[in-house]
């Protein structure tokens, strides 16, 4: 079955960096555009970024543009999100998605 397993979250100070990973299995990874979404405490799901199946086209929410970079390694069936200059407002559970299902999420907390 489809599995998406996120990792790499944690506690980081404002201005710090984290790199999230998402290991995919159970489907043909390089046939799907992939996305990151997040959910902050008490709020709804927010789309963060999307990358096309070949890794050529990337789009970002305005709130993360210039700070986050999405990438993928189709040989490893893995999606990444490099997050730099993190802000407290980035605190959320981050999920990867093949735009049909999403994983269980990884917690990112930005706090001093």
C-alpha positions as CSV (number, residue, x, y, z in Angstrom):
1,X,0.0,0.0,0.0
2,X,1.0,3.6,-0.3
3,X,3.3,4.8,2.4
4,X,4.8,8.2,3.0
5,X,7.1,8.5,6.1
6,X,8.3,11.9,7.1
7,X,11.4,12.6,9.2
8,X,13.8,15.3,10.2
9,X,11.6,17.5,12.3
10,X,12.6,18.9,15.7
11,X,13.0,22.0,17.9
12,X,15.1,24.8,16.4
13,X,15.7,28.4,17.3
14,X,14.5,31.3,15.1
15,X,16.8,31.7,12.2
16,X,17.9,28.1,12.2
17,X,17.5,25.4,9.6
18,X,16.1,21.9,9.2
19,X,15.9,19.4,6.4
20,X,12.8,17.2,6.2
21,X,12.7,14.0,4.3
22,X,9.8,11.9,3.1
23,X,10.4,8.2,2.1
24,X,7.8,7.0,-0.3
25,X,6.8,3.4,-1.2
26,X,3.9,1.5,-2.6
27,X,3.5,3.6,-5.7
28,X,5.5,4.7,-8.7
29,X,7.1,7.8,-7.1
30,X,8.4,9.4,-10.3
31,X,4.9,9.3,-11.8
32,X,3.6,11.8,-9.2
33,X,4.0,15.5,-8.5
34,X,4.7,15.8,-4.7
35,X,3.8,18.4,-2.1
36,X,4.5,19.5,1.4
37,X,1.7,20.8,3.5
38,X,1.6,21.8,7.2
39,X,-0.8,22.3,10.0
40,X,-0.1,24.8,12.7
41,X,-1.7,24.3,16.2
42,X,-5.4,25.2,16.0
43,X,-5.3,25.9,12.3
44,X,-6.2,24.1,9.1
45,X,-3.9,22.6,6.5
46,X,-1.7,25.0,4.6
47,X,-0.1,24.1,1.3
48,X,3.7,24.8,1.5
49,X,5.3,23.7,-1.8
50,X,5.0,21.4,-4.8
51,X,7.4,19.8,-7.2
52,X,6.6,18.1,-10.5
53,X,7.5,14.5,-11.2
54,X,10.7,15.4,-12.9
55,X,11.9,17.9,-10.3
56,X,11.9,20.7,-12.9
57,X,9.0,22.9,-11.7
58,X,8.7,24.0,-8.1
59,X,6.2,26.3,-6.5
60,X,6.0,27.8,-3.0
61,X,3.6,29.5,-0.8
62,X,4.4,33.2,-0.4
63,X,5.0,32.6,3.3
64,X,8.0,30.4,2.7
65,X,9.3,31.6,-0.7
66,X,13.0,32.4,-0.6
67,X,13.5,30.4,2.6
68,X,12.3,26.8,1.8
69,X,13.5,24.6,-1.1
70,X,11.7,21.5,-2.2
71,X,13.6,18.7,-4.0
72,X,13.3,15.1,-4.8
73,X,15.5,12.1,-5.6
74,X,13.5,9.7,-7.8
75,X,16.2,7.1,-7.6
76,X,15.7,7.0,-3.8
77,X,11.9,7.6,-3.8
78,X,12.5,10.4,-1.5
79,X,11.2,14.0,-1.2
80,X,12.9,16.7,0.7
81,X,12.2,20.1,2.2
82,X,15.2,22.3,3.1
83,X,14.0,25.0,5.5
84,X,16.2,28.0,6.3
85,X,15.7,31.1,8.3
86,X,12.9,29.5,10.3
87,X,10.4,31.6,12.1
88,X,8.1,30.9,15.0
89,X,5.1,31.0,12.5
90,X,6.7,28.0,10.8
91,X,5.8,25.8,13.8
92,X,3.6,23.1,12.6
93,X,3.3,19.4,11.7
94,X,4.7,19.0,8.2
95,X,3.2,16.3,5.9
96,X,4.3,15.1,2.5
97,X,1.7,14.1,0.0
98,X,1.4,12.6,-3.5
99,X,-1.7,14.8,-3.8
100,X,-3.8,11.8,-3.0
101,X,-2.6,10.7,0.4
102,X,-0.3,12.1,3.0
103,X,2.0,10.7,5.7
104,X,1.8,10.8,9.4
105,X,3.7,14.0,9.7
106,X,6.8,15.3,11.5
107,X,6.7,18.1,14.1
108,X,8.7,21.3,13.6
109,X,8.9,23.7,16.5
110,X,10.6,27.0,16.1
111,X,11.2,28.7,19.5
112,X,13.9,30.3,21.5
